[in-house]
Amino acid sequence: MLTTTDLDALLADTEAEILSLIVEAEDPRTTELYAMVRYHLGLDRDGSRGKRIRPLLGLLAYRSITGEHERALPGAAAVELGHNFSLVHDDIEDRDVERRHRAALWTVYGIPQAINTGDTLFTLSRIALHRLTGLGFSDDRVLALMRLYDETCLALSEGQFMDIWTAENDVPMSVDFYFDMIGRKTAALIAASVQAGAMLATEDPTVIEAYRRFGWALGLAFQLNDDLLGIWGDERATGKEPSDIAKKKKTLPVIYALEQAGPEDRERLLEIVRQREPAETGIAEARAIIERTGARSYTRRRAREYRDEALEQLERAGVVDIEALERLRAIVVSAISA
C-alpha cells in the first residue's frame, strides 16, 4: 500500500501546482489579494492546511488506472481551489469565526475582501483546468471536465441554499430532504473529484461511472460519520468537541429523532435545539432523547450501507496500480469510525 510519505508527496505536488497558479496570476498591485488566498488555503507561513482529501481522491483514482499522477495535478488543484472558494463563502454566510483552528478569512480582512477572495479562488480553479490542454489532453476532454466542475459548483450552491432557506424560514427538514441536501453539499464534490481523476485517465464510460458512484457513496458515508461524531465522538480521538447539538446543526440523528420521537420527547428536543446556548444538562437530555428514538443506530446503519456501496463500486473499476486501489479501500473503511 502507498505509505503516508507517498500520500504526502501527492499533496505536496498538488500544493506546488496551486502555488504556481498563484505566482503566475499575481503582480505587485495584487500581492495582498493573493496573500489572502494563501492565508485561507494555509499556504502562508503559519497555516493549517486541512486534509486535502478531495484532490487526494482524484489523484488516487487517476493513479489507480494509469500508474502515475503527475498529469492529473491541474485537475486536483482545481478541485481544492473550488472547494475552498465554497468554504470562504460558507464562513461568511454562517458567521463562523474560525476555520482550521485559526481566524476565518472574513474576520481578518472583512467581508467584502473575503467575498472577492472566494471569487478569486473559484476563478483560479477554472484557470487550473486550462493547464490540462498543455499536457496533451484533448479540448473535448477538458471541456467535459469543465462542465462537470460547473455542474458540481451549481449543486454546491443549491445545497447551501436549501440549508440556509430551511434555517431562515424555520422549515422542518425531513430525512429525505436532508439526504438531498447533503448529496448536493457534500457528496457531489467528492464524487466529482473522483470522477475527474477517472475522466482524465480513461474514456471508458463504465469505469468512469463506477468511480463516480464510488465517490458519491463515499461522500455520503463521510457526512453521516461526521454526524455521528458531532454528537457522540470522542474528543481525544477526533480532536474536536462533539458540539453539533450546542451549535444547533441540522444533522441526520436530530432530524430522524424529530420524525420518530413521541410528542413529549419531540417537543422537548425542539425546545433544546432552538435555545441560543443550551446548557450541558440540556445537551445531555437531547442526546438521550435522540438515543431513545434509535437515531444513532439508524445513522450508523445508513453510513455503513454507503461505505459498502463505495467498496462495491470500487471493485467494478478497472485498475493498474493496486497500491492506489488499496489506499482508496483504506480511505473508505476509515470513513466509518463512530
C-alpha positions in Angstrom: 0.0 0.0 0.0 1.1 3.6 -0.6 2.7 4.9 2.6 1.9 8.2 4.4 5.1 9.6 2.8 3.7 8.7 -0.6 0.4 10.4 0.1 2.3 13.5 1.5 4.1 13.6 -1.8 0.9 13.7 -3.8 -0.4 16.5 -1.6 2.9 18.4 -1.9 2.7 18.2 -5.6 -0.9 19.5 -5.5 0.1 22.4 -3.4 3.0 23.2 -5.7 0.6 23.3 -8.6 -1.7 25.7 -6.7 1.2 27.9 -5.7 2.4 28.1 -9.3 -1.1 29.3 -10.3 -0.9 32.0 -7.7 2.6 33.1 -8.7 1.5 33.2 -12.3 -1.5 35.4 -11.6 -0.2 37.9 -9.0 1.5 41.1 -9.7 2.9 44.0 -7.5 -0.6 45.6 -7.2 -2.4 42.4 -6.2 0.0 41.0 -3.7 -2.4 41.4 -0.8 -5.2 39.6 -2.7 -3.0 36.6 -3.1 -1.8 36.8 0.4 -5.5 36.4 1.4 -5.7 33.4 -0.9 -2.6 31.8 0.7 -3.9 32.6 4.1 -7.2 30.8 3.6 -5.5 27.8 1.9 -3.0 27.5 4.7 -0.1 28.1 2.3 1.3 31.0 4.2 4.0 30.5 6.8 1.7 29.6 9.8 -1.2 28.0 8.0 -3.1 24.8 8.9 -3.9 23.1 5.5 -6.6 20.6 6.3 -6.7 17.1 5.0 -6.9 17.9 1.2 -8.9 14.7 0.9 -10.7 15.7 -2.3 -7.6 16.3 -4.5 -6.1 13.2 -3.0 -9.0 11.1 -4.0 -8.8 12.4 -7.6 -5.1 11.7 -7.8 -5.5 8.2 -6.4 -8.3 7.5 -8.9 -6.1 8.6 -11.8 -3.1 6.7 -10.5 -5.1 3.5 -9.9 -5.9 3.5 -13.6 -2.7 4.8 -15.1 0.0 4.1 -12.6 1.1 7.7 -12.2 -0.4 11.0 -11.0 1.6 14.0 -12.5 -0.7 14.7 -15.5 -3.7 14.9 -13.2 -2.3 17.6 -11.0 -4.1 20.6 -12.6 -7.4 18.7 -12.0 -6.5 18.1 -8.4 -5.6 21.8 -7.9 -8.9 22.8 -9.5 -10.8 20.6 -7.0 -9.1 22.0 -4.0 -9.4 25.6 -5.1 -13.1 25.1 -5.9 -13.7 23.5 -2.6 -12.0 26.4 -0.8 -14.0 29.0 -2.7 -17.1 27.5 -1.2 -15.6 27.4 2.3 -14.8 31.2 2.2 -18.4 31.9 1.3 -19.8 29.4 3.8 -17.9 31.0 6.7 -19.4 34.4 5.8 -22.9 33.0 5.4 -22.8 31.0 8.6 -20.8 33.7 10.5 -18.2 31.1 11.5 -15.3 32.9 13.0 -12.8 30.0 12.9 -11.5 27.8 10.1 -8.9 25.1 10.6 -8.1 26.3 14.2 -7.5 29.9 13.3 -9.4 33.1 12.4 -11.7 32.7 9.4 -10.7 34.9 6.4 -13.6 37.3 6.7 -12.8 38.1 10.4 -9.3 39.2 9.4 -9.8 41.0 6.2 -13.5 41.9 6.3 -16.5 40.6 4.4 -16.0 42.5 1.0 -12.4 41.3 0.5 -13.3 37.8 1.7 -16.0 37.5 -0.9 -13.6 38.8 -3.5 -11.0 36.2 -2.4 -13.6 33.5 -2.6 -14.3 34.6 -6.2 -10.6 34.6 -6.9 -10.3 31.0 -5.7 -13.2 30.0 -8.0 -11.6 31.7 -11.0 -8.2 30.1 -10.3 -9.9 26.7 -10.2 -11.1 27.3 -13.7 -7.7 28.5 -14.9 -6.1 25.4 -13.5 -8.2 23.3 -15.9 -6.9 25.1 -18.9 -3.4 23.8 -18.0 -4.6 20.3 -19.0 -4.5 21.3 -22.6 -0.8 22.0 -22.4 -0.3 18.5 -21.0 -1.8 16.9 -24.1 -5.4 16.4 -23.1 -7.9 17.0 -25.9 -10.1 20.1 -26.0 -13.2 17.8 -25.8 -11.9 16.1 -22.6 -11.0 19.4 -20.9 -14.4 20.9 -21.9 -16.2 17.8 -20.4 -14.2 18.3 -17.2 -15.2 22.0 -17.1 -18.8 21.0 -17.5 -18.5 18.5 -14.6 -17.0 21.2 -12.4 -19.6 23.8 -13.3 -22.4 21.4 -12.6 -20.8 20.5 -9.3 -20.5 24.1 -8.2 -24.2 24.6 -9.1 -25.1 21.6 -6.9 -23.0 23.1 -4.0 -24.9 26.4 -4.3 -28.2 24.6 -4.4 -27.4 22.6 -1.3 -26.3 25.7 0.5 -29.5 27.4 -0.5 -31.5 24.5 0.9 -29.6 24.7 4.2 -29.9 28.4 4.6 -33.6 28.6 3.5 -34.8 26.0 6.0 -32.9 27.7 8.8 -34.2 31.2 7.9 -37.8 30.1 7.4 -37.9 27.6 10.3 -38.9 24.9 7.8 -38.9 21.4 9.3 -36.4 19.2 7.4 -37.3 15.6 6.6 -34.9 12.8 6.3 -35.4 12.7 2.5 -34.8 16.4 2.2 -31.6 16.0 4.3 -30.2 13.4 2.0 -30.9 15.5 -1.0 -29.2 18.5 0.7 -26.0 16.6 1.7 -25.9 15.0 -1.7 -25.5 18.4 -3.2 -23.4 20.0 -0.5 -21.0 17.1 0.3 -21.3 14.1 -1.9 -21.4 16.0 -5.2 -17.9 17.5 -4.8 -16.3 14.2 -3.6 -18.0 12.3 -6.5 -16.7 15.0 -8.9 -13.2 14.8 -7.5 -13.0 11.0 -8.1 -14.8 11.2 -11.4 -12.5 13.9 -12.7 -9.5 11.6 -12.0 -11.1 8.8 -13.9 -12.1 11.1 -16.8 -8.5 12.1 -17.2 -7.3 8.6 -17.1 -9.7 6.8 -19.4 -12.6 7.3 -21.9 -14.3 4.1 -20.8 -17.8 5.2 -19.6 -18.3 2.1 -17.4 -15.1 2.8 -15.5 -15.8 6.5 -15.1 -19.3 5.7 -13.8 -18.0 3.2 -11.3 -15.6 5.8 -9.9 -18.4 8.5 -9.8 -20.7 6.1 -7.9 -17.8 5.3 -5.6 -17.2 8.9 -4.8 -20.9 9.7 -4.3 -21.3 6.8 -1.8 -18.1 7.7 0.0 -19.2 11.4 0.3 -22.5 10.4 1.9 -20.6 8.0 4.3 -18.2 10.7 5.3 -21.0 13.1 6.1 -23.0 10.6 8.1 -19.9 9.6 10.0 -19.4 13.3 10.8 -23.0 13.5 12.0 -22.3 10.7 14.5 -19.0 12.2 15.7 -20.7 15.6 16.1 -22.9 14.1 18.8 -21.1 11.1 20.2 -17.5 11.5 19.1 -14.5 11.1 21.5 -12.7 14.5 21.5 -9.4 12.7 22.4 -9.6 10.7 19.2 -11.1 13.2 16.8 -9.5 16.4 18.1 -13.0 18.1 18.0 -15.6 18.6 20.7 -18.9 16.8 19.9 -20.8 20.1 19.7 -23.4 19.7 17.0 -26.4 19.9 19.4 -25.0 23.1 21.0 -24.4 24.6 17.6 -28.0 23.6 16.5 -26.7 21.8 13.4 -29.2 20.0 11.3 -27.7 16.5 11.2 -29.4 13.2 10.4 -29.6 11.9 14.1 -31.5 15.1 15.1 -33.8 15.1 12.0 -34.5 11.4 12.4 -35.2 11.8 16.1 -37.7 14.6 15.5 -39.5 12.4 13.0 -39.6 9.4 15.2 -40.0 10.8 18.7 -43.2 10.8 20.7 -45.0 14.1 21.2 -43.3 14.9 24.6 -39.8 14.0 23.5 -40.2 15.8 20.2 -41.4 19.0 21.9 -38.6 18.9 24.4 -35.9 18.2 21.8 -37.2 21.1 19.7 -37.1 23.3 22.7 -33.4 22.4 23.4 -32.1 22.7 19.9 -33.8 26.1 19.5 -32.1 27.6 22.6 -29.4 30.1 21.8 -26.9 28.5 24.2 -28.3 25.2 25.6 -26.8 24.2 29.0 -24.8 21.0 29.4 -27.7 19.3 31.1 -30.0 20.2 28.2 -27.5 18.8 25.7 -27.2 15.6 27.7 -31.0 15.4 27.7 -31.2 16.0 24.0 -28.6 13.3 23.4 -30.7 10.8 25.5 -33.9 11.6 23.5 -32.0 11.1 20.2 -30.7 7.8 21.5 -34.2 6.6 22.5 -35.6 7.1 19.0 -32.9 4.8 17.5 -31.4 7.7 15.6 -27.8 6.7 16.4 -28.3 3.2 15.2 -30.1 4.4 12.1 -27.4 6.8 11.2 -24.7 4.3 11.7 -26.5 1.7 9.6 -27.0 4.2 6.7 -23.4 5.2 6.9 -22.3 1.6 6.7 -24.6 1.0 3.7 -22.9 3.8 1.8 -19.5 2.5 2.9 -20.3 -0.9 1.5 -21.7 0.6 -1.7 -18.5 2.6 -2.2 -16.4 -0.6 -1.8 -18.7 -2.4 -4.3 -18.3 0.3 -6.9 -14.5 0.3 -6.4 -14.4 -3.4 -7.2 -16.0 -2.7 -10.5 -13.4 -0.1 -11.6 -10.5 -1.1 -13.8 -7.2 -0.5 -12.2 -3.5 -0.8 -13.0 -1.9 0.4 -9.7 -3.0 -2.0 -7.0 -1.4 0.1 -4.3 -3.5 3.1 -5.2 -6.6 0.9 -5.2 -5.8 -0.4 -1.7 -5.3 3.1 -0.4 -8.7 4.0 -1.8 -10.2 1.0 0.0 -8.5 2.1 3.2 -10.0 5.6 3.0 -13.4 4.0 2.6 -13.0 1.7 5.6 -11.8 4.6 7.7 -14.9 6.7 6.8 -16.9 4.8 9.4 -15.3 5.4 12.8 -18.2 6.3 15.1 
